[in-house]
Amino acid sequence: MISRTRPSGRRLRTLSASGTAAIVAVLVVSLLPSLAQAAEATLGAAATQSGRYFGAAVAANKLGDGAYTTILNREFNSVTPENEMKIDATEPQQNNFTFGNADRIVNHALSRGWKVRGHTLAWHSQQPGWMQNMSGTALRNAMLNHVTRVATYYRGKIDSWDVVNEAFADGNSGARRDSNLQRTGNDWIEAAFRAARSADPGAKLCYNDYNTDNWTWAKTQAVYNMVRDFKQRGVPIDCVGFQSHFNANSPYNSNYRTTLSSFAALGVDVQITELDIEGSGTTQANTYRSVVNDCLAVPRCNGITVWGIRDSDSWRSGGTPLLFDNSGNKKQAYTATLDALNSAGPGPTPTPTTPGPTPTATPTGSPGSASEIVGAQSGRCIDVPNASRSNGTRVQLYDCNKQSNQSWTYTTNRQLRVYGDMCLDAAGSGNGAAVQIYSCHNQTNQQWNVNSNGTITGVQSGRCLDVWSTSNGAQVQLYDCNGQANQQFRLAPLA
Ligand code: G3I
């Protein structure tokens, strides 16, 4: 990967030829390490290199704070409303829904092309008074109604929902947390997930919790067992959120990577959802670096969200746990985080934990020859809008025109290349993940199986290329393979 950030140029005065050559040689040697790696200048851009996002918890009432939004807009490409989507905020009176503050955050993000994490649909805490006083069937129904109404309102806008938050007890019991929701029956969590799936089939559905970062802790194992059970029984769960609030009582442990990879091996994505690390200086910076490296080592770790922007924005401001100080200056922890994200670049990552399906046929046309990819239902071709060559441009259906932005070459290592050096790339692995173009690298989110049944499946995700409609401009996404015509494509060789 070549650095996209150029070293600052300095004008050389007149020198002898040999002197110039010597300086050039020294410069080349000293720049080699940085040229060998990507060097993006912001957290979001650095994370995007490996197909991940970097987000922040955002408070609606701070969007008018210029210092705050300057950092937000510069550094991040995903948001989580810190409090504005919680039950007390969105349904203050039963069946009276208010989305104003949440909408301000969602619109701020979507208008800039960022992701939104929805937080949270079902939780024992921050319930409005009317819900706190409910129990039994009435509460169960009210909870399901809340999940359905809120997820429906935001349908199509949310990348990942924290469907259920913090449902397990701390300590060594491995038990569910006692709460009014738990007392409606042990199946309340799966009921919430099913309601969320029905309401917004395109969003990734996450279980989110804290003190689940250390692989040896009973709470971690209890959540792991629940997720395994859900996957075995077909309960619709796509991801697990690790809040990752680290401090002296809940310190970072090097087995965190094992935690992330073990959950991913169950067939779910993992996300770091509320990261903050109390401390300062080098110690804090090193822990941030370790957390980032652990995420980067797990292909299904989609992204990282820090729980606030400046230390003064934190729910634990006294612990100075964030990446920017009270004045908005970058801390040592920021530099360590950025460097870690950049050091990954788009380089190889470990083999995915859930293998994709084996290709059942080679595509029409021989490897190396260009084809158009034609949708069986639409008759339209997979097209790069406006012949863009920018990383992250989402592909669409469009009338076939045999031009270079519809000309794809299936390579022997299962990439679908356009313009020679750009690849069809999955921006995530869950249902609804965007399919885009990105500079080719060797990761499995750029590898595709072209199957004899007409589907094209992502090696990383196992999911099918899928389109929402047959129209010009219909976006291409990943979705669970369902045997329907909107997931059928053929590679038609271009003469
Ligand atoms: O806005 C009101 C203000 O008008 C009022 O005067 C003041 C009086 O206490 O309260 C203000 O609301 C507070 C709100 O944060 C906004 O600052 C609430 O009291 C306070 O309870 C609330 O705390 C939030 C906390 O969740 C509630 O559980 C934190 O901001 C928020 O960061 C925190 O986030 C949670 C995640 O949702 C779940 N994981 C843990 C994480 C940290 O606790």
Residues whose N, C-alpha, C, O or C-beta is under 5 A from the ligand:
A	BS01	G3I	E82 W315
